[in-house]
């Protein structure tokens, strides 16, 4: 097997480096279903290719409000990442006002 691809599960490479990975909704639901079936966490995260913390977060979100998403309204659009960053919003607002033709 190629270096860096051991144990990734579902074609997700495990490189040992921190990287932003956005998992498909099917994988999120699979993690939740497998845990409800009583499978071990080690098996679940190895198969899904996610971290244990991520799997726990999906299950906790599901138990809280019935969805693996942290906020079911925004899903995976990452809208919450910019909503509370005042400095970014001011910079973006300045850019839009200075160069409206770009947008």
N, C-alpha and C positions, 0 to 999 in steps of 0.2 A: 504494500500500500504506500502511496506517496507520502512524503514527510509532511507533517502538519495536518493530515486529514484523519488521523486515528480517532475513532470514537465520536465523530461529529454527529452522527445520526441524521437521517433525512437529507444528506448532502450538505450539511452545514459544517464547514471546516472549523476545527478547534486549533487556533494558532497560538494561543497563550497570550495574545495581545488584546487589549481592550479595544472594542470596536462597537459602533452603533449597529445593532441588528434589529430589524423590525420583523417580527414573526407573523406569519399568516394567521388569520383567525382560526383556520382549521387546526393548526398546531396548538393554539391556545385552548381550544375546546377539547382536543385530544388529551392534553395534559390534565385538564379538569376531569374528564371522563375516566381516564386511567386511575387517577387518585380515588375517585368515587368507587371504582371497582376494587380498591384495596391494594393496588400494585405499590411496590416500594418506590420511594422517591428516587433512589439511585438509578433504577431501571427507567423511570419516567424521564428524568432529565438527560440521561444518556441517549435515549431514543429520540427525544425532541431536539436535542442539541442546544438546550438553554441552560442557564444557571439554576441552581436550587433556589436562590433568592427570587429570580424571575418567576419560577413556577409557583412559589409560595404567594407571590403578589397576585398572580392570575387567580389562584384559588380564593384568596382573601377577597378580591374584588367580586368574584362570583358569589361568594357567600354573603357579601354586603348588599349587592344590588342586582344579582342575577346576570352579570355580564363580566367577561374577563377584562374588559377595558376599565381603566381607572375612572374615566368619565365617559359614559356611554354616548353622550351627545356628540362628542368630538372624535371619538374612535381613535384613528391613527393619524390624524392630520397634524398633530403636534401643535395645535393652536394654543394650548396652555403654556407652551414654552415661551412664547412672545408676549402673552397677555399680561404677565406680571413683571416684565422687564422694562421699567420706565425709561431707562437710558436708551435702550434699543428703539422703543416707540418714538422717543423724541428725535433720534437720529433719522429714523425712517420718515417721520413727518416732515422734517427739514428737507430731506432729499426730494420728497414728493412735491413740496411747495416750491423748491428751487428749480426743479426740472419736471414739470407735469407732462411734458411731451413724451417722456420715457414711459410713463405709465398710461 
